[in-house]
Amino acid sequence: MELTGRLAAIAAYVPAGPVVADIGTDHARLPIYLVEKGICPRVLATDLHEKPFQSACRAVSEHGLADRIEVRLGDGLRPLVPGEAGVVVVAGMGGNTIRRILAGGPAVLAGVKSLVLQPMADAGDLRRWLVDNGWRLVEESLVEEDGHLYTIMAAEPGWEEISDPWLLEVGPRLVERCDPLLLKHLERIKSEYQRVLCCLARSRSQAAERKALDLTVKLNRIREVLARCR
Ligand SMILES: C[S@@+](CC[C@H](N)C(=O)[O-])C[C@H]1O[C@@H](n2cnc3c(N)ncnc32)[C@H](O)[C@@H]1O
């Protein structure tokens, strides 16, 4: 099984050894890769919907891996029994869906040593949930595929105070180590702030003024980081 850049970057964050649960597995490419490469002894691959569940079952059986990849149908962490998986991967869903999945399974998460997450949007909301709920962001990276930038994060149990909401929005580990794609990531965020600022300029309400001020401060933060990382 060959993986494209996004899935390969997710696989690179999976620690070798423990049983992995891949939540929302769809085509089961990641579990097949992890087992074929000997990174994981066993994977529990789950999906909420019947069609991806069937497609995962088919792919696993075509690769002759049904003894090492168990495909289960169900919502979020519900198909898992506490203690079964040491690593949980949730990729290719919105950040708020990932947050709800994690929040919905505290007993399963209690035995998990590593989370590997790839939100399609709302990464800031997901980071906020992680740091508020006993997870430390260990690593983050950006991957570009088909013109899209994807954020991949690894978290471990632990506490870390990140009180700066802007850092949580942008990615504290990406900023710290000037990720190679950080400039592109920040340029995109900057364009979005500027678009919103243009819309706000048409309003005279106090709420719009407050929001515009907040965005101007954030734009300055982006300029500072761009100057440091260029
Ligand atoms: C876009 S695919 C991502 C597939 C794969 N994880 C990847 O990154 O390439 C999202 C998958 O998540 C599944 N899904 C969505 N919500 C889910 C939930 N609450 N629990 C389990 N699976 C879910 C969908 O059925 C779909 O197969």
The ligand as a Tripos MOL2 file, in Angstrom:
@<TRIPOS>MOLECULE
LIG
   27    29     1     0     0
SMALL
NO_CHARGES

@<TRIPOS>ATOM
      1 C1        -13.0270   12.0140    4.5950 C.3       1 LIG1
      2 S1        -13.0630   10.4260    5.2670 S.3       1 LIG1
      3 C2        -11.4290   10.2930    5.9170 C.3       1 LIG1
      4 C3        -10.9080    8.9050    5.7660 C.3       1 LIG1
      5 C4         -9.5100    8.6920    6.3570 C.3       1 LIG1
      6 N1         -9.5330    8.8140    7.7850 N.3       1 LIG1
      7 C5         -8.5050    9.6550    5.7490 C.2       1 LIG1
      8 O1         -8.0250   10.5440    6.4640 O.co2     1 LIG1
      9 O2         -8.2020    9.5220    4.5560 O.co2     1 LIG1
     10 C6        -14.0190   10.6160    6.7500 C.3       1 LIG1
     11 C7        -14.5860    9.2860    7.2470 C.3       1 LIG1
     12 O3        -15.0040    9.4690    8.6030 O.3       1 LIG1
     13 C8        -16.2140    8.7650    8.7940 C.3       1 LIG1
     14 N2        -16.8800    9.3710    9.9670 N.ar      1 LIG1
     15 C9        -17.4940   10.5760   10.0510 C.ar      1 LIG1
     16 N3        -17.9650   10.7760   11.3010 N.ar      1 LIG1
     17 C10       -17.6170    9.6800   12.0270 C.ar      1 LIG1
     18 C11       -17.8130    9.2830   13.3670 C.ar      1 LIG1
     19 N4        -18.4800   10.0540   14.2410 N.pl3     1 LIG1
     20 N5        -17.3290    8.0980   13.7620 N.ar      1 LIG1
     21 C12       -16.6500    7.2810   12.8990 C.ar      1 LIG1
     22 N6        -16.4510    7.6060   11.6150 N.ar      1 LIG1
     23 C13       -16.9220    8.7810   11.1780 C.ar      1 LIG1
     24 C14       -16.9470    8.9330    7.4690 C.3       1 LIG1
     25 O4        -17.9170    7.9430    7.2860 O.3       1 LIG1
     26 C15       -15.7980    8.8240    6.4620 C.3       1 LIG1
     27 O5        -15.6080    7.4970    6.0460 O.3       1 LIG1
@<TRIPOS>BOND
     1     1     2 1
     2     2     3 1
     3     2    10 1
     4     3     4 1
     5     4     5 1
     6     5     6 1
     7     5     7 1
     8     7     8 2
     9     7     9 1
    10    10    11 1
    11    11    12 1
    12    11    26 1
    13    12    13 1
    14    13    14 1
    15    13    24 1
    16    14    15 ar
    17    14    23 ar
    18    15    16 ar
    19    16    17 ar
    20    17    18 ar
    21    17    23 ar
    22    18    19 1
    23    18    20 ar
    24    20    21 ar
    25    21    22 ar
    26    22    23 ar
    27    24    25 1
    28    24    26 1
    29    26    27 1
@<TRIPOS>SUBSTRUCTURE
     1 LIG1         1 GROUP 0 **** ****
